[in-house]
Amino acid sequence: MAATEPQAKDPASKVSGSAVSVRALIALALVAVVVYSLDQVTKFLIVSNLAEGEQVKAIGELLQFHFVKNSGAAFSIASGSTWIFSIAASAVTIFIIGFARRIRSVGWAVLFGMLLGGTTGNLTDRLFREPGFGVGHVVDFIQVQGFPAIFNIADSFIVASMGLFILLTLRGIGLDGRKASDRHPVVASETGTGANTTDAHTSDAHTSGAPATDIHTTDIHTTDTK
């Protein structure tokens, strides 16, 4: 009968699964601050030292600093719709901050940190740069030979976060840091336990039934003899 009793879940594992991962939160916040700082410092240096439209060669023709102002999205997409992207960026920022407590994986924390830092970097431009609040133009300055758009540090990390998203997804790593394949052995183990329990019941049934059959047979023979 002991085999039929449901096994109680380990309270410690339940608590650890629902607890906030401090390490993941620190990683997310640290990456976001670093990305945001790099973006804003480089933009400050460009605005302070270059005139709009001016170009400076960094690595020959391969990499140049070309100061432009972008009223659209990353890589100068959809210019003229600044207020729409300001609202979208604000929504993404709020979502990441609220969602951060559910992240257990450092890899996913780095991903959301890059996305948060890049999004807030460009959002700062849209909120506080000319021509006005919510419709400010984003400072772009990185021009790579052969690439059709000019971008900035924030754009680079936003794209990098998408690349990391694809990598983590292909590897099957969830927000809890575990691979999907790591969860299958638990299911198989539970199934095996169920099979053993069934076998135990079957064995008990056969054992309890055998004496009854022997007794009835003995009674029949005794009656015939009399």
Secondary structure, 3 states (H helix, E strand, C coil): CHHHCCCCCCHHHHHHHHCCCHHHHHHHHHHHHHHHHHHHHHHHHHHHHCCCCCEEEEECCCEEEEEEEECCCHHHCCCCCHHHHHHHHHHHHHHHHHHHHHCCCHHHHHHHHHHHHHHHHHHHHHHHCCCCCCCCCEEEEEEECCCCCCECHHHHHHHHHHHHHHHHHHCCECCCCCEHHHHHHHHHHHHHHHHHHHHHHHHHHHHHHHHHHHHHHHHHHHHHHC
